[in-house]
Amino acid sequence: MSDPDFAQQPFDLADAHVSENEKLLSGLSYLSQMLVPAVFPAILLFTDESKRSTFVKHHAVQSLALLVVAVVYEIVAAIVYAVGVAVAPCLTCLLWVLFVLPVVPLVIYGVRAFQGKQVEIPYVTKFLRDNKWL
């Protein structure tokens, strides 16, 4: 009836037909992180939409993981900012950019999700697959 090897194979999102609703929800899971972090992707994971659509689940999980990476980055950036300002106060006019940088990947991956593309975040996607979260 069912092939046991079929269940072992990862689902390839590039081959699946993705509806406009799935694209919208997936893109918003990244872009909503800038306004209300973790809320929208968490809601998506608890709804039936993520059970029906592996595309939506894939992007919701990845956006939450990207949020964790961004929080760790912000902590490191705060330390670098504090040290930089203590050493050379004139750097304050340049180092504020460190805190805006996490917005860039959120926008890039959000736009790709809106386009219906599979997003591979370096290191994060591999980590999520190795731990069977994707």
Secondary structure as GFF3:
##gff-version 3
##sequence-region A 1 134
A	DSSP	alpha_helix	4	8	.	.	.	ID=ss1
A	DSSP	three_ten_helix	13	15	.	.	.	ID=ss2
A	DSSP	alpha_helix	20	31	.	.	.	ID=ss3
A	DSSP	three_ten_helix	32	34	.	.	.	ID=ss4
A	DSSP	alpha_helix	39	46	.	.	.	ID=ss5
A	DSSP	alpha_helix	48	52	.	.	.	ID=ss6
A	DSSP	alpha_helix	54	87	.	.	.	ID=ss7
A	DSSP	three_ten_helix	89	91	.	.	.	ID=ss8
A	DSSP	alpha_helix	92	95	.	.	.	ID=ss9
A	DSSP	three_ten_helix	96	99	.	.	.	ID=ss10
A	DSSP	alpha_helix	103	114	.	.	.	ID=ss11
A	DSSP	alpha_helix	124	130	.	.	.	ID=ss12
###
